Amino acid sequence: MRRLLPPPTGDDGPNGPDGREWSPAELAAAYAHPDPLPDGGWLRANMVTSLDGAGHHGGRSQPLSCPADMRIFGVLRALADVIVVGAGTVRSEGYRPARRREEFAGARVAAGQEPVAAIAVVSAGLDLDFSSPLFTEPVVPTLLVTGEAAPPERLAAARAAGARTVFAGEGATVEPARVRTELAALGYRRQLTEGGPGLLGRFVAAGVLDELCLTVSPRMTAGEAGRIARDGTPVEVPRELEPISILEEDGFLFTRYVTRSAGRPVTR
């Protein structure tokens, strides 16, 4: 892996041009959260796109990915307090609980984090399989983020499965800004969303996204796959983000952008 931005220093360390595989600790330093964290939390998205703008292939992100992308995927999860995902993505990707990473166990204890990130599923209708491992085998209870008018029978089924309910909307819908604030109020301030595109689009439209980690895959798909963000009300003026880090391996670009208003995390 090579660092393209900030410019490499010429040494053989993680900033150098040697092209070796970075360790989890080096990747964690490259993707460090702001210190100190904002009181209202930090919402980071991690997505992948093809060169022709597809956010998936055949309904799944894996065909656009690579081993380095999956290493970064795992590190971002290991740094997070909570992983926020839409119900459609849970169904299409077969979501499972986050797994323990021994190499991050000490750092999570030192940061006051739970052993793994909680999975928070955003769903208005709660059309989910509560017998799946996401609900029956989590290290920490799975969260359901929904509206106060969610179907009572589905709420009861979720609670019976051990899920923890978080209300982020007064009616039948979920308000994107409240997703962030309600999770932060519970202590989940390092927030990572992995999509899907509908959920990310609503976060962008609401102006609550702080950071985008985008893998640009050197592949083209054609077809009718949607882009990484859709739904939500189109913004009047496109939101501007600033690149703070670009890594490269095997033709894949691993980019990191922050919104102008969010401030700059430390990158090492």
C-alpha positions in Angstrom: 0.0 0.0 0.0 1.2 3.5 -0.8 0.2 6.9 0.6 -0.6 9.5 -2.1 -2.0 12.1 0.2 -0.6 13.6 2.3 2.5 13.3 0.1 4.9 10.5 1.1 7.9 11.4 3.1 10.2 9.0 1.4 10.9 6.7 4.4 10.0 3.1 4.6 7.4 3.5 7.3 3.6 3.8 6.7 4.1 7.0 4.7 6.7 5.4 2.5 6.6 4.1 -1.1 7.6 0.5 -0.4 4.2 -0.9 -1.3 4.1 -3.4 1.6 0.9 -4.5 3.4 0.2 -2.2 6.3 -0.5 -3.5 9.8 -3.9 -3.1 11.5 -2.2 -0.5 13.8 -0.9 1.5 10.9 -4.3 1.5 9.2 -5.9 2.5 12.5 -3.6 5.5 12.8 -4.4 6.5 9.2 -8.1 6.4 10.0 -8.0 7.9 13.5 -11.1 9.8 14.7 -10.8 13.4 15.9 -9.3 13.8 19.3 -11.2 15.0 21.3 -14.4 13.7 19.7 -17.2 16.2 19.2 -19.9 16.0 21.9 -22.5 15.2 19.2 -20.5 12.4 17.8 -18.7 11.8 14.5 -20.6 10.1 11.6 -18.3 8.4 9.1 -19.5 6.5 6.0 -17.6 3.7 4.3 -18.6 2.9 0.7 -17.2 1.5 -2.5 -17.8 2.6 -6.1 -16.8 1.4 -9.5 -15.1 3.7 -12.0 -18.5 4.1 -13.8 -20.3 5.1 -10.6 -21.9 1.8 -9.5 -22.3 1.5 -5.8 -22.8 -2.3 -6.1 -22.8 -5.2 -8.6 -25.7 -7.6 -8.6 -27.0 -6.0 -5.4 -23.8 -6.6 -3.4 -20.6 -4.6 -2.8 -18.2 -7.6 -2.7 -17.7 -7.8 -6.5 -16.2 -4.3 -6.4 -13.9 -5.0 -3.4 -10.5 -6.4 -2.8 -8.4 -7.7 0.1 -7.0 -4.3 1.0 -10.5 -2.9 1.0 -11.7 -5.6 3.3 -8.7 -4.9 5.7 -9.8 -1.3 5.9 -13.4 -2.3 6.3 -12.4 -4.4 9.3 -10.3 -1.6 10.8 -13.0 1.0 10.5 -15.4 -1.4 12.3 -12.8 -2.0 15.0 -12.5 1.7 15.6 -16.3 2.3 15.7 -18.7 2.4 18.7 -21.6 1.6 16.4 -22.2 0.5 12.8 -25.3 2.1 11.4 -26.9 0.2 8.5 -30.3 0.3 6.6 -32.6 -2.7 6.8 -32.4 -3.3 3.0 -28.7 -3.7 3.3 -29.1 -6.1 6.2 -31.3 -8.2 4.1 -29.3 -8.1 0.8 -25.8 -8.5 2.4 -26.8 -11.0 5.0 -25.5 -8.9 7.9 -23.9 -10.6 10.9 -22.7 -9.2 14.2 -19.3 -7.5 14.4 -16.6 -9.9 15.5 -13.9 -9.5 18.1 -10.5 -8.4 17.0 -7.9 -9.3 19.5 -5.4 -6.8 18.1 -7.8 -4.0 19.0 -9.0 -5.4 22.4 -6.7 -3.3 24.5 -7.3 -0.1 22.6 -11.1 -0.5 22.9 -10.8 -1.0 26.7 -8.6 2.1 27.0 -11.1 4.1 25.0 -14.0 2.9 27.2 -15.6 1.0 24.3 -17.6 -2.2 24.3 -15.7 -5.3 23.0 -17.1 -4.8 19.5 -19.1 -2.2 17.8 -22.9 -2.6 18.1 -24.9 -2.9 14.9 -27.7 -0.4 14.7 -30.3 -1.2 12.0 -32.4 1.7 10.8 -35.9 0.5 9.9 -39.3 2.1 10.0 -41.3 -1.1 9.4 -38.9 -3.6 11.2 -39.3 -6.1 8.3 -36.3 -8.1 9.6 -35.5 -11.8 10.4 -35.1 -11.7 14.2 -34.0 -15.4 14.1 -30.8 -14.5 12.2 -27.4 -14.4 13.8 -27.5 -10.6 13.8 -30.0 -10.9 16.6 -29.3 -14.3 18.1 -25.5 -14.2 18.3 -24.2 -10.6 18.9 -21.4 -9.9 21.3 -23.3 -6.8 22.3 -27.1 -6.4 21.7 -28.1 -5.3 18.2 -29.9 -1.9 18.2 -33.1 -1.1 16.2 -33.4 2.5 15.3 -37.0 3.2 14.3 -39.9 5.6 14.7 -42.3 5.8 17.6 -45.1 4.6 15.4 -43.3 1.4 14.4 -45.6 -1.7 14.2 -46.2 -2.8 17.8 -46.0 -6.5 17.0 -42.7 -6.1 15.3 -41.4 -4.1 18.2 -42.4 -6.9 20.5 -40.7 -9.5 18.3 -37.5 -7.5 18.3 -37.4 -7.1 22.0 -38.1 -10.8 22.5 -35.1 -11.4 20.3 -32.9 -9.3 22.6 -32.7 -6.2 20.4 -32.5 -2.8 22.0 -34.9 -0.2 20.6 -33.9 3.4 19.9 -36.6 5.8 18.7 -35.4 8.4 16.3 -38.7 9.7 14.9 -42.1 10.8 16.2 -44.1 9.1 13.5 -43.7 6.2 11.2 -40.4 7.4 9.7 -36.9 7.7 11.0 -35.3 11.2 11.1 -31.7 11.0 9.9 -30.5 13.8 12.2 -32.1 12.1 15.2 -30.3 8.8 14.4 -27.0 10.5 15.0 -28.1 12.4 18.1 -29.9 9.5 19.8 -27.0 7.2 19.3 -24.5 9.8 20.6 -26.7 10.3 23.7 -26.3 6.6 24.4 -22.5 6.9 24.3 -22.1 5.7 20.7 -20.2 8.7 19.4 -17.8 7.0 16.9 -20.5 6.2 14.3 -19.8 4.3 11.1 -22.4 3.8 8.4 -21.9 1.2 5.7 -25.1 2.1 3.8 -27.0 1.3 2.0 -27.2 4.1 -0.6 -30.7 5.2 0.6 -29.6 5.7 4.2 -26.4 7.5 3.1 -28.4 9.7 0.8 -30.7 10.7 3.7 -27.7 11.5 6.0 -26.2 13.7 3.2 -29.5 15.5 2.6 -29.8 16.1 6.4 -26.3 17.6 6.6 -25.2 15.3 9.4 -22.4 13.3 7.6 -18.9 14.3 8.8 -16.7 12.0 6.8 -16.7 9.7 3.7 -14.3 6.9 3.3 -14.7 5.9 -0.3 -12.9 3.0 -2.1 -12.7 3.7 -5.8 -12.5 0.3 -7.5 -10.6 0.0 -10.8 -13.6 -1.9 -12.3 -16.5 -1.0 -14.5 -19.9 -2.7 -14.4 -22.3 -1.0 -16.9 -25.9 -1.9 -16.1 -28.3 0.1 -13.9 -26.7 -0.1 -10.5 -27.3 3.0 -8.5 -24.7 5.3 -7.0 -23.5 5.3 -3.4 -26.0 7.9 -2.2 -29.6 8.2 -3.3 -33.0 9.1 -1.7 -33.3 12.0 0.6 -34.2 15.5 -0.6 -31.7 16.8 -3.1 -29.5 19.5 -1.6 -29.9 23.0 -3.0 -26.1 23.4 -3.3 -23.8 20.3 -3.5 -22.1 19.7 -0.2 -18.4 20.2 -0.4 -15.9 17.8 1.2 -12.1 18.1 1.6 -9.7 15.2 0.8 -7.4 14.5 3.8 -6.0 11.1 2.8 -5.6 8.9 -0.3 -4.0 5.4 -0.2 -3.4 3.1 -3.2 -3.0 -0.6 -3.6 -3.3 -2.7 -6.8 -5.1 0.1 -8.6 -7.7 0.6 -5.8 -7.9 4.1 -4.3 -8.8 4.4 -0.6 -9.9 8.0 -0.1 -10.9 9.9 3.0 -13.0 13.1 2.8 -14.3 15.3 5.6 -17.0 18.0 5.3 -15.7 21.6 5.5 -17.7 22.3 8.7 -16.6 19.1 10.5 -12.9 19.9 11.1 -9.9 17.7 10.4 -9.1 14.5 12.2 -5.5 13.7 12.8 -4.0 11.6 10.0 -0.6 9.8 10.5 
